[in-house]
Amino acid sequence: MFDYNEAKPGSIGWDGNLEGKTARIIATMDTPKILYRLLYTAPSVNQLKKTTLEFCGVKPVKVTQLAPAKGSTQEKREHWVKTVHELGTKGA
């Protein structure tokens, strides 16, 4: 399988087949970042990061949050596009 192997008999857990791979989650949202992390505990980012990517052995998983999108200015959105482009160029 590509993503993970179930544990061998007598062992605990699983073997992630994507060990040595890294990832970056880029999330846009309308909720301000501080509220999303403190009030809601970042559920969608944590789900993707922990129960999907890290489960399959991907580490580290970095997160870039672009928020709030609703009501953002054209200048702010252009800055986000530039930021994401730079991250992609660096492979960060």
N, C-alpha and C positions, 0 to 999 in steps of 0.2 A: 504494500500500500504506500501511497505517497505521503500521507500526513502523519500517521502514528501507528505503532504496533501495540496491541494489547500486551499486558505483562505476561511474562513467561510463568508457568506454574511455579508457585512458591515465592514469587517476588511480588512487590507491591507497586502499583502504578502502571506506567506505560513508557514506551520509548518514543520520543518525538523524532520523526525523521527529518525535520527541518532545522535541526541543531546547526549552529554556525550561520544561520540566516538572521537578518535584522529586518525591522519594519518601522515605518512611520505612519501613524494614523493622522490624517488631516480632517478635522471635523469642523463643519460650520453649524452654527446654531443661533437662535434668536435670544436665548437666555444669556445674560452676562456670565462670563467665565467663573467669577468668584461664587455666584449663586449656584451655578451648575455643580461645582465641586463641593461646596460646603453644605448646601441645602439638599441637593439631590444625590450627592456622592457619585456623580458622573457615571450613571448606569450604562449607557450605550457604549461609552469608551471602555469602561472596565470589562464589559461583556466581551467585546471584540478583542481587547488586549489579553485578558487573563484566560477566558474559557475557549478561545479559538486559537489565537496566535501563539501564546506561551504554552498552551496545552500541546501544540504540535512541535514545540522546541524552538520557536522563533524568539530570540533574545539578543539584544535589548529591543524593546518596542517603545519608541518615542512617540509623543503626542504633541501635535500642534493644533490648538483650538483657535478658530477665527470667529469672534463673536463680539457683540451682537450683530447679526446680519441685517435684521429688520431695522430700518431707519438709518443704516450706515450710508455714508456719503460715497459718491463716486471715487473721490480721492482715497478714502479708506479701503475700498474694494480693490482699487488699482495697487495700493500698497500690499494687500494680501496676495494678489496675483504675483507681484514681484517677489515677495517672501517665499511663496511656494516654488516659483521658478528657480530661485537661488538654492533652495533646499534640494530640488531635483538635480540641478547642475552639480552640486557638491556630492550628491548621493548620500546626503545626511539623513 
